[in-house]
């Protein structure tokens, strides 16, 4: 529970609760406490974050084209971490 994995797995399994779980348990843990919409937008507009995202998207597009997308763990495998 301390690392947020429990909440992530629960949100993935019970998608109707995703928003509540994310905003109550996960967002603050990974992004800190923001008090306004402006604070949240600032997280998305940092140039280094945008640069990293661009490279990530390019890599995923390449993997999709080559049909070599990363394999993902099953729910049970993730829950055992």
N, CA and C atoms as an extended XYZ file, in Angstrom:
243
Properties=species:S:1:pos:R:3:atomname:S:1:resname:S:1:resid:I:1 pbc="F F F"
N         0.817       -1.202        0.000 N   UNK     1
C         0.000        0.000        0.000 CA  UNK     1
C         0.853        1.257        0.000 C   UNK     1
N         2.009        1.178        0.646 N   UNK     2
C         2.832        2.372        0.795 CA  UNK     2
C         3.370        2.898       -0.525 C   UNK     2
N         3.651        1.995       -1.489 N   UNK     3
C         4.199        2.460       -2.755 CA  UNK     3
C         3.112        2.791       -3.785 C   UNK     3
N         1.850        2.611       -3.439 N   UNK     4
C         0.756        2.966       -4.328 CA  UNK     4
C         0.327        1.854       -5.265 C   UNK     4
N         1.053        0.745       -5.282 N   UNK     5
C         0.741       -0.340       -6.203 CA  UNK     5
C        -0.642       -0.929       -5.945 C   UNK     5
N        -1.003       -1.085       -4.682 N   UNK     6
C        -2.330       -1.610       -4.360 CA  UNK     6
C        -3.415       -0.749       -4.986 C   UNK     6
N        -3.290        0.575       -4.815 N   UNK     7
C        -4.314        1.480       -5.332 CA  UNK     7
C        -4.342        1.470       -6.854 C   UNK     7
N        -3.159        1.388       -7.469 N   UNK     8
C        -3.096        1.324       -8.925 CA  UNK     8
C        -3.794        0.068       -9.435 C   UNK     8
N        -3.495       -1.072       -8.825 N   UNK     9
C        -4.107       -2.335       -9.248 CA  UNK     9
C        -5.613       -2.317       -9.028 C   UNK     9
N        -6.051       -1.776       -7.917 N   UNK    10
C        -7.485       -1.678       -7.654 CA  UNK    10
C        -8.160       -0.791       -8.695 C   UNK    10
N        -7.544        0.325       -9.017 N   UNK    11
C        -8.112        1.232      -10.021 CA  UNK    11
C        -8.165        0.563      -11.387 C   UNK    11
N        -7.140       -0.217      -11.717 N   UNK    12
C        -7.116       -0.909      -13.002 CA  UNK    12
C        -8.197       -1.981      -13.065 C   UNK    12
N        -8.439       -2.622      -11.958 N   UNK    13
C        -9.422       -3.706      -11.921 CA  UNK    13
C       -10.851       -3.176      -11.829 C   UNK    13
N       -11.052       -2.111      -11.113 N   UNK    14
C       -12.371       -1.513      -10.915 CA  UNK    14
C       -12.361       -0.127      -11.559 C   UNK    14
N       -12.465       -0.083      -12.873 N   UNK    15
C       -12.254        1.172      -13.600 CA  UNK    15
C       -13.226        2.279      -13.200 C   UNK    15
N       -14.394        1.931      -12.706 N   UNK    16
C       -15.347        2.969      -12.310 CA  UNK    16
C       -14.851        3.765      -11.109 C   UNK    16
N       -13.872        3.230      -10.397 N   UNK    17
C       -13.327        3.940       -9.235 CA  UNK    17
C       -12.002        4.634       -9.535 C   UNK    17
N       -11.552        4.563      -10.793 N   UNK    18
C       -10.222        5.072      -11.126 CA  UNK    18
C       -10.028        6.528      -10.723 C   UNK    18
N       -10.944        7.407      -11.092 N   UNK    19
C       -10.781        8.834      -10.780 CA  UNK    19
C       -10.646        9.075       -9.285 C   UNK    19
N       -11.526        8.470       -8.507 N   UNK    20
C       -11.460        8.664       -7.054 CA  UNK    20
C       -10.141        8.148       -6.483 C   UNK    20
N        -9.751        6.956       -6.881 N   UNK    21
C        -8.505        6.381       -6.367 CA  UNK    21
C        -7.315        7.230       -6.778 C   UNK    21
N        -7.287        7.646       -8.039 N   UNK    22
C        -6.154        8.446       -8.511 CA  UNK    22
C        -6.026        9.742       -7.722 C   UNK    22
N        -7.126       10.502       -7.651 N   UNK    23
C        -7.035       11.826       -7.023 CA  UNK    23
C        -6.882       11.759       -5.507 C   UNK    23
N        -7.400       10.737       -4.861 N   UNK    24
C        -7.300       10.636       -3.401 CA  UNK    24
C        -5.972       10.026       -2.954 C   UNK    24
N        -5.520        8.967       -3.643 N   UNK    25
C        -4.372        8.216       -3.141 CA  UNK    25
C        -3.091        8.352       -3.960 C   UNK    25
N        -3.193        8.482       -5.262 N   UNK    26
C        -1.990        8.413       -6.091 CA  UNK    26
C        -1.415        9.762       -6.490 C   UNK    26
N        -2.246       10.709       -6.848 N   UNK    27
C        -1.761       11.981       -7.387 CA  UNK    27
C        -0.813       12.698       -6.424 C   UNK    27
N        -1.221       12.846       -5.189 N   UNK    28
C        -0.378       13.549       -4.209 CA  UNK    28
C         0.954       12.843       -3.993 C   UNK    28
N         0.919       11.514       -4.012 N   UNK    29
C         2.138       10.738       -3.782 CA  UNK    29
C         3.184       11.013       -4.854 C   UNK    29
N         2.766       11.134       -6.098 N   UNK    30
C         3.722       11.267       -7.194 CA  UNK    30
C         3.913       12.696       -7.683 C   UNK    30
N         2.939       13.562       -7.457 N   UNK    31
C         3.025       14.921       -7.986 CA  UNK    31
C         2.952       15.991       -6.916 C   UNK    31
N         2.817       15.606       -5.665 N   UNK    32
C         2.744       16.587       -4.597 CA  UNK    32
C         1.356       17.197       -4.493 C   UNK    32
N         1.238       18.141       -3.613 N   UNK    33
C        -0.060       18.758       -3.354 CA  UNK    33
C        -0.193       20.043       -4.166 C   UNK    33
N        -1.065       20.041       -5.143 N   UNK    34
C        -1.366       21.252       -5.899 CA  UNK    34
C        -2.735       21.747       -5.466 C   UNK    34
N        -2.855       23.045       -5.384 N   UNK    35
C        -4.102       23.599       -4.877 CA  UNK    35
C        -4.976       24.197       -5.962 C   UNK    35
N        -4.445       24.354       -7.160 N   UNK    36
C        -5.247       25.005       -8.191 CA  UNK    36
C        -5.027       24.337       -9.539 C   UNK    36
N        -5.905       24.644      -10.462 N   UNK    37
C        -5.766       24.147      -11.824 CA  UNK    37
C        -4.461       24.650      -12.440 C   UNK    37
N        -4.085       25.862      -12.103 N   UNK    38
C        -2.834       26.437      -12.613 CA  UNK    38
C        -1.626       25.588      -12.185 C   UNK    38
N        -1.640       25.107      -10.940 N   UNK    39
C        -0.563       24.235      -10.462 CA  UNK    39
C        -0.494       22.942      -11.270 C   UNK    39
N        -1.663       22.370      -11.565 N   UNK    40
C        -1.704       21.130      -12.335 CA  UNK    40
C        -1.213       21.357      -13.763 C   UNK    40
N        -1.620       22.433      -14.368 N   UNK    41
C        -1.198       22.737      -15.734 CA  UNK    41
C         0.311       22.941      -15.793 C   UNK    41
N         0.864       23.548      -14.757 N   UNK    42
C         2.312       23.775      -14.719 CA  UNK    42
C         3.087       22.460      -14.803 C   UNK    42
N         2.517       21.388      -14.256 N   UNK    43
C         3.176       20.084      -14.340 CA  UNK    43
C         3.278       19.595      -15.778 C   UNK    43
N         2.318       19.984      -16.592 N   UNK    44
C         2.269       19.506      -17.972 CA  UNK    44
C         3.005       20.405      -18.948 C   UNK    44
N         3.460       21.543      -18.491 N   UNK    45
C         4.057       22.501      -19.417 CA  UNK    45
C         5.549       22.700      -19.202 C   UNK    45
N         6.174       21.888      -18.376 N   UNK    46
C         7.613       21.996      -18.173 CA  UNK    46
C         8.324       21.418      -19.399 C   UNK    46
N         9.260       22.163      -19.958 N   UNK    47
C         9.895       21.775      -21.216 CA  UNK    47
C        10.594       20.421      -21.133 C   UNK    47
N        11.284       20.146      -20.030 N   UNK    48
C        11.976       18.862      -19.928 CA  UNK    48
C        10.996       17.692      -19.933 C   UNK    48
N         9.838       17.887      -19.328 N   UNK    49
C         8.803       16.849      -19.351 CA  UNK    49
C         8.294       16.641      -20.774 C   UNK    49
N         8.059       17.723      -21.494 N   UNK    50
C         7.589       17.620      -22.872 CA  UNK    50
C         8.628       16.927      -23.743 C   UNK    50
N         9.905       17.260      -23.541 N   UNK    51
C        10.972       16.640      -24.328 CA  UNK    51
C        11.032       15.136      -24.086 C   UNK    51
N        10.912       14.728      -22.835 N   UNK    52
C        10.918       13.303      -22.514 CA  UNK    52
C         9.712       12.605      -23.124 C   UNK    52
N         8.559       13.235      -23.082 N   UNK    53
C         7.351       12.633      -23.632 CA  UNK    53
C         7.476       12.454      -25.142 C   UNK    53
N         8.067       13.435      -25.823 N   UNK    54
C         8.230       13.341      -27.275 CA  UNK    54
C         9.068       12.117      -27.639 C   UNK    54
N        10.158       11.888      -26.925 N   UNK    55
C        10.995       10.721      -27.184 CA  UNK    55
C        10.271        9.420      -26.890 C   UNK    55
N         9.501        9.406      -25.820 N   UNK    56
C         8.727        8.224      -25.443 CA  UNK    56
C         7.703        7.884      -26.525 C   UNK    56
N         7.003        8.902      -27.008 N   UNK    57
C         5.991        8.689      -28.054 CA  UNK    57
C         6.655        8.174      -29.326 C   UNK    57
N         7.789        8.754      -29.705 N   UNK    58
C         8.509        8.290      -30.898 CA  UNK    58
C         8.894        6.818      -30.761 C   UNK    58
N         9.405        6.439      -29.595 N   UNK    59
C         9.796        5.048      -29.369 CA  UNK    59
C         8.591        4.115      -29.468 C   UNK    59
N         7.470        4.502      -28.875 N   UNK    60
C         6.267        3.667      -28.930 CA  UNK    60
C         5.725        3.565      -30.355 C   UNK    60
N         5.802        4.641      -31.115 N   UNK    61
C         5.362        4.598      -32.516 CA  UNK    61
C         6.252        3.640      -33.313 C   UNK    61
N         7.545        3.683      -33.062 N   UNK    62
C         8.482        2.776      -33.734 CA  UNK    62
C         8.180        1.325      -33.351 C   UNK    62
N         7.958        1.072      -32.066 N   UNK    63
C         7.636       -0.279      -31.610 CA  UNK    63
C         6.337       -0.777      -32.241 C   UNK    63
N         5.344        0.097      -32.353 N   UNK    64
C         4.069       -0.300      -32.955 CA  UNK    64
C         4.264       -0.653      -34.427 C   UNK    64
N         5.051        0.139      -35.117 N   UNK    65
C         5.310       -0.107      -36.540 CA  UNK    65
C         6.038       -1.436      -36.738 C   UNK    65
N         6.998       -1.723      -35.868 N   UNK    66
C         7.786       -2.951      -35.961 CA  UNK    66
C         7.101       -4.135      -35.274 C   UNK    66
N         5.953       -3.874      -34.658 N   UNK    67
C         5.211       -4.893      -33.900 CA  UNK    67
C         6.078       -5.512      -32.797 C   UNK    67
N         6.777       -4.638      -32.068 N   UNK    68
C         7.649       -5.084      -30.977 CA  UNK    68
C         7.308       -4.367      -29.674 C   UNK    68
N         6.039       -4.091      -29.444 N   UNK    69
C         5.650       -3.414      -28.211 CA  UNK    69
C         6.082       -4.236      -27.005 C   UNK    69
N         6.403       -3.554      -25.936 N   UNK    70
C         6.829       -4.227      -24.711 CA  UNK    70
C         5.728       -5.137      -24.201 C   UNK    70
N         6.130       -6.294      -23.706 N   UNK    71
C         5.165       -7.176      -23.070 CA  UNK    71
C         4.884       -6.642      -21.674 C   UNK    71
N         3.665       -6.818      -21.224 N   UNK    72
C         3.277       -6.317      -19.910 CA  UNK    72
C         2.969       -7.481      -18.986 C   UNK    72
N         3.118       -7.225      -17.728 N   UNK    73
C         2.817       -8.229      -16.720 CA  UNK    73
C         1.310       -8.402      -16.588 C   UNK    73
N         0.899       -9.590      -16.192 N   UNK    74
C        -0.509       -9.808      -15.888 CA  UNK    74
C        -0.839       -9.091      -14.584 C   UNK    74
N        -2.115       -8.973      -14.290 N   UNK    75
C        -2.534       -8.342      -13.042 CA  UNK    75
C        -1.914       -9.062      -11.849 C   UNK    75
N        -1.957      -10.390      -11.862 N   UNK    76
C        -1.411      -11.159      -10.739 CA  UNK    76
C         0.096      -10.955      -10.600 C   UNK    76
N         0.818      -10.885      -11.723 N   UNK    77
C         2.263      -10.655      -11.667 CA  UNK    77
C         2.576       -9.276      -11.089 C   UNK    77
N         1.810       -8.277      -11.485 N   UNK    78
C         2.012       -6.927      -10.963 CA  UNK    78
C         1.699       -6.898       -9.475 C   UNK    78
N         0.624       -7.542       -9.085 N   UNK    79
C         0.203       -7.522       -7.689 CA  UNK    79
C         1.227       -8.198       -6.783 C   UNK    79
N         2.007       -9.146       -7.331 N   UNK    80
C         3.028       -9.841       -6.545 CA  UNK    80
C         4.279       -8.997       -6.334 C   UNK    80
N         4.445       -7.893       -7.073 N   UNK    81
C         5.658       -7.068       -6.945 CA  UNK    81
C         5.845       -6.532       -5.566 C   UNK    81
